[in-house]
């Protein structure tokens, strides 16, 4: 090869390689800037962002501190108390038993948990049980508890009846196991008639209890054997060993002056006995990405089958057609994760959203007023400001991990975090 030809070849090759490297470096520049800015401007103490697309990890970066008071930086192997991001995992666990033919979606819950037969419903959830109750017109079904349409509530809204649920369940120190908790829930009236309304609820605890009854194993054992071990989610569970405890991200909350303060109540890392479906799992960013990869790959990860493809398709299909949802003409206040506080004071799905079996679904991004989201995207988040979403068309899983509490403490940036996460990630895909 002549020297001039060789020089030309090397120039072209270098140019192409340079362009490719530049594109790789710039593809998530906006997301990277978002994460670093949140820490720099004091809205986050530390954050870990991870994006998986087309079969490979394309972004993995941390900013800030694991523990501000200890001046301990994030290293990328931290564990997070993921609160409601527990719910999708427990929903998947139950659906593995569906794959085995252990139940049908429209089976009444009382077929497996007899205490859920003959339930009562409060006459007026804005007044509470003092307004009287009536018999539930229909039994609650497994489909309804997976899709938050069972009539149950969560105890965390401004609804007066939710205060009774909070006091009777969350503040009840006598409930030491999931079985005891779900039995106590069965004694409390429903907030709404089964199937009549979407309402964020305690139902994932019932999902978890069904896993225990149908499998004959405790929920933590079943998750370990059927979800965590096959997916190599080695840093996930309700209780942690001594090495893992040292890597738990500290939880902060916004004070009245809008600065972040270390919360007094940090997550209990060992000795936990209520293996909840609504919350309570610890995990790492990498572990949750693997869970998302499995869902994206239609139930399979690294040659290991967790769910049938048709079951995954069912889980991300809207199940709320017969339930009362918010529409664009209804007054509501946006909260987070596709949830809005409606005129009644309940936590309802925002317009443009649906809900499958354990996952929220973006049905209409424009109606949802979330232009950065994509139709068919499914997602959820947690009360400590953790978020994830999966876009099947883009073959993408994204996870945002931090620890800023929003239950019992104001969080003016909950929607900001999830919206900016999407906007900046999708910007990088253009």
C-alpha positions as CSV (number, residue, x, y, z in Angstrom):
1,X,0.0,0.0,0.0
2,X,1.4,3.4,-0.9
3,X,2.2,5.8,1.9
4,X,-0.4,8.4,0.6
5,X,-3.1,5.7,0.5
6,X,-2.1,4.4,3.9
7,X,-2.3,8.0,5.3
8,X,-5.7,8.5,3.8
9,X,-6.9,5.2,5.2
10,X,-5.7,6.0,8.6
11,X,-7.2,9.4,8.5
12,X,-10.6,8.1,7.5
13,X,-10.4,5.3,10.1
14,X,-9.4,7.7,12.8
15,X,-12.2,10.1,11.8
16,X,-14.9,7.4,11.9
17,X,-13.5,6.0,15.2
18,X,-13.5,9.6,16.6
19,X,-17.1,10.2,15.6
20,X,-18.2,6.9,17.2
21,X,-16.4,7.6,20.4
22,X,-17.8,11.2,20.4
23,X,-21.3,9.8,20.0
24,X,-20.8,7.3,22.7
25,X,-19.5,10.0,25.1
26,X,-22.3,12.4,24.2
27,X,-25.2,10.1,24.0
28,X,-26.1,10.4,27.6
29,X,-24.6,13.8,28.2
30,X,-27.9,15.3,29.2
31,X,-28.7,12.5,31.7
32,X,-25.2,12.8,33.1
33,X,-25.6,16.5,33.5
34,X,-28.9,16.1,35.2
35,X,-27.5,13.7,37.8
36,X,-24.5,15.8,38.6
37,X,-26.5,19.0,38.7
38,X,-29.0,17.5,41.2
39,X,-26.1,16.8,43.6
40,X,-24.3,20.1,43.0
41,X,-27.5,22.1,43.7
42,X,-28.3,20.1,46.8
43,X,-31.5,18.4,45.7
44,X,-29.7,15.0,46.1
45,X,-26.8,13.9,48.4
46,X,-25.9,11.0,46.0
47,X,-27.4,9.3,43.0
48,X,-26.7,6.3,40.8
49,X,-28.0,6.2,37.2
50,X,-27.9,3.1,35.0
51,X,-29.2,2.5,31.5
52,X,-29.3,-0.9,29.7
53,X,-30.1,-1.0,25.9
54,X,-29.8,-3.4,23.1
55,X,-28.3,-6.1,25.2
56,X,-25.6,-4.1,26.9
57,X,-25.0,-1.6,29.7
58,X,-24.7,1.8,28.0
59,X,-24.6,4.1,31.1
60,X,-23.4,3.5,34.7
61,X,-22.4,6.4,36.8
62,X,-22.6,7.8,40.4
63,X,-22.4,11.3,41.8
64,X,-22.2,12.4,45.4
65,X,-22.0,10.7,48.7
66,X,-23.4,7.5,50.2
67,X,-23.3,9.1,53.6
68,X,-22.8,12.9,53.9
69,X,-22.0,13.0,57.6
70,X,-19.4,10.3,57.2
71,X,-18.1,11.9,54.0
72,X,-18.3,8.5,52.3
73,X,-18.6,8.7,48.5
74,X,-20.8,6.5,46.3
75,X,-18.9,3.7,44.7
76,X,-21.6,2.1,42.6
77,X,-22.2,-1.0,44.8
78,X,-24.5,0.7,47.3
79,X,-27.8,-0.9,48.5
80,X,-31.0,1.1,48.5
81,X,-34.2,0.7,50.5
82,X,-36.5,0.7,47.5
83,X,-39.9,1.0,49.2
84,X,-42.6,0.6,46.5
85,X,-40.2,-0.7,43.9
86,X,-40.7,-3.9,45.9
87,X,-44.2,-4.2,44.4
88,X,-43.2,-5.2,40.8
89,X,-40.8,-7.9,42.1
90,X,-43.5,-9.4,44.4
91,X,-46.0,-9.3,41.5
92,X,-43.6,-11.2,39.3
93,X,-43.2,-13.8,42.1
94,X,-46.9,-14.4,42.2
95,X,-47.1,-14.7,38.4
96,X,-44.5,-17.4,38.4
97,X,-47.1,-19.4,40.3
98,X,-49.7,-18.4,37.7
99,X,-47.3,-20.0,35.1
100,X,-47.4,-23.2,37.1
101,X,-51.2,-23.3,37.0
102,X,-51.6,-22.6,40.8
103,X,-54.4,-20.1,40.3
104,X,-56.4,-18.1,37.7
105,X,-56.5,-14.3,37.7
106,X,-60.2,-14.1,38.2
107,X,-60.2,-16.4,41.2
108,X,-61.5,-14.8,44.3
109,X,-58.7,-14.1,46.8
110,X,-60.8,-15.9,49.5
111,X,-60.3,-19.2,47.6
112,X,-56.8,-19.2,49.0
113,X,-57.1,-16.7,51.9
114,X,-60.5,-17.5,53.6
115,X,-60.3,-14.4,55.7
116,X,-61.0,-12.3,52.6
117,X,-64.6,-13.8,52.2
118,X,-67.6,-11.6,53.1
119,X,-65.7,-8.3,53.1
120,X,-67.3,-5.0,54.1
121,X,-67.0,-1.6,52.4
122,X,-67.1,1.8,54.1
123,X,-70.2,3.8,53.0
124,X,-68.2,7.0,52.9
125,X,-64.3,6.9,52.8
126,X,-64.2,10.7,53.4
127,X,-65.7,10.0,56.8
128,X,-64.3,6.6,57.6
129,X,-65.8,3.6,59.2
130,X,-68.0,5.7,61.5
131,X,-70.2,6.3,58.5
132,X,-71.1,2.7,58.5
133,X,-70.4,-0.2,56.1
134,X,-72.1,-2.4,53.5
135,X,-71.3,-5.8,52.2
136,X,-69.0,-5.9,49.2
137,X,-71.2,-6.7,46.2
138,X,-68.6,-9.0,44.7
139,X,-65.5,-10.8,46.0
140,X,-62.1,-9.3,45.3
141,X,-60.1,-11.2,42.7
142,X,-56.4,-11.8,42.2
143,X,-56.5,-9.7,39.1
144,X,-57.8,-6.8,41.1
145,X,-55.2,-7.0,43.9
146,X,-52.4,-7.1,41.2
147,X,-53.9,-4.0,39.5
148,X,-54.9,-1.9,42.5
149,X,-58.6,-2.1,41.7
150,X,-59.7,-4.3,44.6
151,X,-61.2,-1.4,46.6
152,X,-58.4,-1.5,49.2
153,X,-56.4,1.6,50.1
154,X,-52.9,2.3,51.2
155,X,-53.2,4.4,54.3
156,X,-51.0,7.2,52.9
157,X,-53.4,9.5,51.2
158,X,-55.3,12.5,52.7
159,X,-58.5,10.4,52.7
160,X,-59.8,10.3,56.3
161,X,-60.3,6.6,56.2
162,X,-56.7,6.1,55.3
163,X,-55.8,7.4,58.8
164,X,-57.6,4.4,60.2
165,X,-55.7,2.1,57.9
166,X,-52.4,3.7,58.8
167,X,-53.1,3.4,62.6
168,X,-54.4,-0.1,62.3
169,X,-51.7,-1.6,60.1
170,X,-48.5,0.5,59.9
171,X,-48.5,1.7,63.5
172,X,-49.6,-1.6,64.9
173,X,-46.6,-3.1,66.5
174,X,-48.3,-6.4,67.2
175,X,-48.2,-7.4,63.5
176,X,-44.9,-9.4,63.3
177,X,-45.4,-11.4,60.1
178,X,-47.0,-10.9,56.7
179,X,-49.7,-13.4,57.6
180,X,-50.7,-11.3,60.6
181,X,-50.7,-8.1,58.6
182,X,-52.9,-9.4,55.9
183,X,-55.3,-11.0,58.4
184,X,-55.6,-7.6,60.0
185,X,-56.2,-6.0,56.7
186,X,-59.0,-8.4,56.0
187,X,-60.8,-7.2,59.1
188,X,-60.8,-3.7,57.9
189,X,-63.5,-2.5,55.5
190,X,-62.5,-1.8,51.9
191,X,-62.5,1.9,50.8
192,X,-64.5,1.2,47.6
193,X,-66.5,-1.6,46.0
194,X,-64.2,-4.2,44.3
195,X,-63.4,-3.3,40.7
196,X,-65.1,0.1,40.9
197,X,-62.1,2.4,41.2
198,X,-58.3,2.5,40.8
199,X,-56.9,3.3,44.2
200,X,-53.2,2.9,45.3
201,X,-53.4,0.3,48.0
202,X,-52.0,-2.3,50.4
203,X,-53.0,-5.1,48.0
204,X,-49.4,-6.1,47.1
205,X,-49.2,-7.4,50.7
206,X,-52.0,-9.7,49.8
207,X,-50.1,-10.6,46.6
208,X,-47.1,-11.5,48.8
209,X,-49.2,-13.6,51.2
210,X,-50.7,-15.5,48.3
211,X,-47.1,-16.4,47.2
212,X,-46.6,-17.8,50.7
213,X,-49.8,-19.8,50.7
214,X,-49.5,-21.1,47.1
215,X,-45.8,-22.0,47.4
216,X,-45.7,-23.2,51.0
217,X,-42.7,-21.0,51.5
218,X,-42.1,-17.6,53.2
219,X,-42.0,-14.7,50.8
220,X,-38.3,-14.0,51.4
221,X,-37.4,-17.6,50.8
222,X,-39.5,-17.8,47.6
223,X,-38.0,-14.5,46.2
224,X,-34.5,-15.8,46.9
225,X,-35.1,-19.1,45.2
226,X,-37.2,-18.0,42.2
227,X,-36.1,-14.5,41.5
228,X,-32.9,-13.4,43.2
229,X,-30.8,-16.5,42.8
230,X,-31.6,-17.1,39.1
231,X,-31.1,-13.4,38.2
232,X,-27.9,-13.2,40.3
233,X,-29.5,-10.4,42.4
234,X,-27.0,-11.1,45.2
235,X,-27.6,-7.9,47.0
236,X,-31.4,-8.1,47.3
237,X,-33.5,-9.1,50.3
238,X,-35.4,-8.0,53.4
239,X,-32.4,-8.5,55.7
240,X,-28.7,-7.8,55.0
241,X,-25.4,-9.3,56.2
242,X,-22.8,-7.3,58.0
243,X,-20.8,-6.5,54.7
244,X,-24.0,-5.3,52.9
245,X,-25.0,-3.1,55.8
246,X,-21.9,-1.0,55.4
247,X,-23.0,-0.2,51.8
248,X,-26.6,0.9,52.5
249,X,-27.3,4.4,51.2
250,X,-28.3,6.9,53.9
251,X,-31.8,8.3,53.7
252,X,-32.4,12.1,53.7
253,X,-35.5,14.2,53.6
254,X,-36.3,17.8,52.8
255,X,-36.5,20.1,55.8
256,X,-38.7,23.2,56.0
257,X,-35.9,25.3,54.5
258,X,-35.8,22.9,51.5
259,X,-32.4,21.6,52.4
260,X,-31.7,17.8,52.8
261,X,-31.4,16.5,56.3
262,X,-30.5,13.0,57.5
263,X,-33.8,11.4,58.5
264,X,-34.1,10.2,62.1
265,X,-35.6,6.8,61.1
266,X,-33.2,4.9,58.9
267,X,-34.2,1.6,57.4
268,X,-33.8,-1.5,59.7
269,X,-31.3,-3.7,57.9
270,X,-31.7,-6.9,60.0
271,X,-34.2,-8.7,62.1
272,X,-37.1,-7.8,59.8
273,X,-39.9,-10.4,60.0
274,X,-42.7,-8.7,58.0
275,X,-41.7,-9.6,54.4
276,X,-44.0,-7.0,52.9
277,X,-45.2,-6.8,49.3
278,X,-45.7,-3.1,49.5
279,X,-42.2,-2.2,50.4
280,X,-39.2,-3.3,52.6
281,X,-36.8,-4.8,50.0
282,X,-33.2,-3.6,49.8
283,X,-31.4,-3.9,46.4
284,X,-28.6,-2.5,44.3
285,X,-28.8,-0.6,41.1
286,X,-27.2,-3.5,39.2
287,X,-29.6,-6.0,40.7
288,X,-32.7,-4.0,39.7
289,X,-31.3,-3.6,36.2
290,X,-31.1,-7.4,35.9
291,X,-34.7,-7.6,37.0
292,X,-35.6,-5.1,34.3
293,X,-33.6,-7.0,31.7
294,X,-35.6,-10.1,32.5
295,X,-38.8,-8.3,31.9
296,X,-37.5,-6.7,28.8
297,X,-36.4,-10.1,27.4
298,X,-39.9,-11.5,27.9
299,X,-39.2,-13.3,31.1
300,X,-35.7,-14.7,30.5
301,X,-32.3,-13.6,31.7
302,X,-29.0,-15.2,30.8
303,X,-30.7,-18.4,29.6
304,X,-32.8,-18.7,32.8
305,X,-36.6,-18.5,32.3
306,X,-38.5,-16.7,35.1
307,X,-41.8,-16.0,33.3
308,X,-43.4,-17.2,30.1
309,X,-43.4,-14.6,27.4
310,X,-47.2,-14.5,27.2
311,X,-47.3,-13.9,31.0
312,X,-45.0,-10.9,30.7
313,X,-47.2,-9.6,27.9
314,X,-50.2,-10.0,30.2
315,X,-48.5,-8.1,33.0
316,X,-47.8,-5.0,30.9
317,X,-51.3,-4.9,29.4
318,X,-53.8,-2.5,31.0
319,X,-56.2,-4.2,33.4
320,X,-58.2,-1.1,34.5
321,X,-60.9,-0.9,31.8
322,X,-63.8,-1.2,34.1
323,X,-62.4,1.0,36.9
324,X,-63.0,4.7,37.5
325,X,-59.8,6.5,36.5
326,X,-59.0,10.2,36.2
327,X,-59.5,11.8,32.8
328,X,-58.3,15.1,31.4
329,X,-61.4,16.9,32.6
330,X,-61.0,15.9,36.2
331,X,-59.4,18.1,38.8
332,X,-56.3,16.5,40.4
333,X,-52.9,17.3,41.8
334,X,-50.0,15.4,40.2
335,X,-47.9,13.5,42.7
336,X,-45.4,11.0,41.3
337,X,-45.2,7.7,39.4
338,X,-48.4,8.5,37.3
339,X,-50.4,9.0,40.5
340,X,-52.6,12.0,41.1
341,X,-54.5,13.2,44.2
342,X,-58.1,13.4,43.0
343,X,-60.9,15.6,44.2
344,X,-62.0,12.9,46.7
345,X,-58.5,12.8,48.2
346,X,-57.6,9.4,46.9
347,X,-54.5,8.4,45.0
348,X,-55.7,7.7,41.5
349,X,-54.0,7.1,38.2
350,X,-53.3,10.2,36.2
351,X,-54.9,10.7,32.8
352,X,-53.0,8.9,30.0
353,X,-52.0,6.0,32.3
354,X,-53.1,2.4,32.7
355,X,-52.0,-0.3,35.1
356,X,-51.2,-3.9,34.4
357,X,-50.3,-6.7,36.9
358,X,-47.7,-4.9,39.0
359,X,-46.6,-2.1,36.7
360,X,-48.0,1.3,35.6
361,X,-48.2,1.8,31.8
362,X,-48.0,4.9,29.7
363,X,-51.0,4.7,27.4
364,X,-51.0,8.3,26.0
365,X,-48.0,10.5,26.7
366,X,-49.7,13.7,25.6
367,X,-52.8,13.1,27.8
368,X,-50.4,12.2,30.6
369,X,-48.7,15.5,30.1
370,X,-45.4,13.6,30.0
371,X,-44.0,14.3,26.6
372,X,-40.7,12.6,27.5
373,X,-42.4,9.3,28.2
374,X,-43.3,6.8,25.4
375,X,-46.5,4.9,24.7
376,X,-46.1,1.3,26.0
377,X,-43.4,2.3,28.5
378,X,-44.0,0.6,31.9
379,X,-42.6,1.7,35.2
380,X,-42.8,2.3,38.9
381,X,-40.9,4.0,41.7
382,X,-40.4,4.1,45.4
383,X,-41.1,6.6,48.2
384,X,-37.3,7.2,48.6
385,X,-37.3,8.8,45.1
386,X,-36.1,5.6,43.3
387,X,-37.4,5.2,39.8
388,X,-37.2,2.7,36.9
389,X,-38.8,2.4,33.5
390,X,-38.7,-0.1,30.7
391,X,-39.3,0.7,27.0
392,X,-39.8,-2.5,25.0
393,X,-39.7,-0.7,21.6
394,X,-36.3,0.9,22.4
395,X,-35.1,-2.3,24.1
396,X,-34.2,-0.1,27.1
397,X,-34.2,-0.4,30.9
398,X,-33.3,2.6,33.1
399,X,-32.9,2.8,36.8
400,X,-32.5,5.9,39.0
401,X,-31.4,5.2,42.6
402,X,-31.1,7.7,45.4
403,X,-32.6,8.0,49.0
404,X,-34.8,11.1,49.5
405,X,-37.9,10.2,51.5
406,X,-41.4,11.5,50.7
407,X,-43.6,9.7,53.2
408,X,-44.1,11.8,56.2
409,X,-41.8,14.5,54.8
410,X,-42.4,16.9,52.0
411,X,-40.6,16.2,48.7
412,X,-41.1,19.0,46.2
413,X,-38.9,17.3,43.6
414,X,-40.5,13.8,43.4
415,X,-42.1,14.5,40.0
416,X,-39.0,16.4,38.9
417,X,-36.7,13.5,39.4
418,X,-38.8,11.0,37.4
419,X,-39.6,13.4,34.6
420,X,-36.1,14.7,34.1
421,X,-34.8,11.1,34.2
422,X,-37.0,10.3,31.2
423,X,-36.4,13.5,29.4
424,X,-32.7,13.4,29.5
425,X,-32.4,9.7,28.8
426,X,-34.7,9.9,25.8
427,X,-32.8,12.9,24.6
428,X,-29.7,10.8,24.5
429,X,-31.4,8.2,22.3
430,X,-32.1,10.7,19.5
